[in-house]
Amino acid sequence: MTLNSISAAAKEIAGDAESALGDVTGDSGARIGGRLRSAEARGERLLAGAREAIGQAADEAAEHTGEVYDRGLRSLRMGGEAVVEQVGGRPIAALLVAGLVGYGLGLILHGRR
């Protein structure tokens, strides 16, 4: 429970008390004022709860983002190691494949003229 929600709960109790006092004394101004204060406090309490829920969701998202980043980084390293292993074992074939890929990209990007 946050300080805002505690403050809102206190305002709501004060508004309910003011409204009840207005009912007992027959003072319609106090009754209406108390109900308005109580309704305003309920809104503040709901807003505080929403802020807290959003904060928790943001914290969870940040935690998951870090996990996904770490997993992606591990995959990238493993892929790089696999490429180094393949190129180191067959350097001529790797150069031939790289040349063909470059030629194909050149055709795709610039077209035949």
C-alpha positions as CSV (number, residue, x, y, z in Angstrom):
1,M,0.0,0.0,0.0
2,T,1.5,3.4,-1.0
3,L,1.4,6.7,0.8
4,N,-1.2,8.0,-1.8
5,S,-3.6,5.1,-1.2
6,I,-3.3,5.5,2.6
7,S,-4.0,9.3,2.3
8,A,-7.0,8.5,0.0
9,A,-8.3,6.0,2.5
10,A,-8.1,8.6,5.3
11,K,-9.9,11.2,3.1
12,E,-12.6,8.6,2.3
13,I,-13.2,7.9,6.0
14,A,-13.3,11.7,6.7
15,G,-15.8,12.2,3.9
16,D,-18.0,9.3,5.2
17,A,-17.9,10.8,8.7
18,E,-18.8,14.3,7.4
19,S,-21.7,12.8,5.4
20,A,-22.9,10.8,8.4
21,L,-22.7,13.9,10.6
22,G,-24.7,15.8,8.0
23,D,-27.3,13.1,8.1
24,V,-27.6,13.2,11.8
25,T,-27.7,17.0,12.0
26,G,-29.8,17.5,8.9
27,D,-27.2,19.7,7.3
28,S,-27.5,18.9,3.6
29,G,-24.3,20.9,2.8
30,A,-22.2,18.7,5.1
31,R,-23.9,15.6,3.8
32,I,-23.3,16.5,0.1
33,G,-19.7,17.7,0.9
34,G,-18.9,14.5,2.7
35,R,-20.2,12.4,-0.2
36,L,-18.2,14.4,-2.7
37,R,-15.0,14.1,-0.5
38,S,-15.6,10.4,-0.2
39,A,-16.1,9.9,-3.9
40,E,-13.0,12.0,-4.7
41,A,-11.0,9.9,-2.3
42,R,-12.2,6.6,-3.9
43,G,-11.0,8.0,-7.2
44,E,-7.6,8.8,-5.8
45,R,-7.4,5.4,-4.2
46,L,-8.2,3.7,-7.6
47,L,-5.6,5.9,-9.3
48,A,-3.0,5.0,-6.7
49,G,-3.8,1.3,-7.3
50,A,-3.5,1.8,-11.0
51,R,-0.1,3.5,-10.7
52,E,1.1,0.7,-8.5
53,A,0.0,-1.9,-10.9
54,I,1.7,-0.1,-13.8
55,G,4.9,0.2,-11.8
56,Q,4.9,-3.6,-11.2
57,A,4.2,-4.3,-14.8
58,A,7.1,-2.1,-15.9
59,D,9.4,-3.8,-13.4
60,E,8.4,-7.2,-14.8
61,A,8.8,-6.1,-18.4
62,A,12.3,-4.7,-17.6
63,E,13.2,-8.1,-16.0
64,H,12.0,-10.1,-19.0
65,T,13.7,-7.7,-21.4
66,G,17.0,-8.4,-19.7
67,E,16.5,-12.1,-19.9
68,V,15.6,-12.0,-23.6
69,Y,18.7,-9.8,-24.3
70,D,21.0,-12.2,-22.5
71,R,19.4,-15.2,-24.4
72,G,19.9,-13.3,-27.7
73,L,23.5,-12.5,-26.9
74,R,24.2,-16.2,-26.1
75,S,22.6,-17.2,-29.4
76,L,24.6,-14.6,-31.3
77,R,27.9,-15.9,-29.8
78,M,27.0,-19.5,-30.5
79,G,26.2,-18.6,-34.1
80,G,29.4,-16.7,-34.5
81,E,31.4,-19.6,-33.1
82,A,29.7,-22.0,-35.6
83,V,30.5,-19.7,-38.5
84,V,34.1,-19.4,-37.4
85,E,34.3,-23.2,-37.1
86,Q,32.8,-23.7,-40.6
87,V,34.9,-21.1,-42.3
88,G,38.1,-22.3,-40.5
89,G,37.5,-25.8,-41.8
90,R,36.7,-24.9,-45.4
91,P,38.1,-21.4,-46.3
92,I,37.8,-21.8,-50.1
93,A,34.2,-22.9,-49.9
94,A,33.4,-20.1,-47.6
95,L,34.9,-17.5,-50.0
96,L,32.9,-19.0,-52.9
97,V,29.6,-18.9,-50.9
98,A,30.3,-15.3,-49.8
99,G,31.1,-14.3,-53.4
100,L,27.9,-15.9,-54.7
101,V,25.8,-14.2,-51.9
102,G,27.4,-10.9,-52.8
103,Y,26.7,-11.3,-56.5
104,G,23.1,-12.3,-55.8
105,L,22.5,-9.3,-53.6
106,G,24.0,-7.1,-56.2
107,L,21.6,-8.4,-58.8
108,I,18.6,-8.0,-56.5
109,L,19.5,-4.4,-55.4
110,H,20.6,-3.1,-58.8
111,G,18.8,-5.3,-61.2
112,R,19.9,-6.3,-64.6
113,R,20.6,-3.4,-66.9
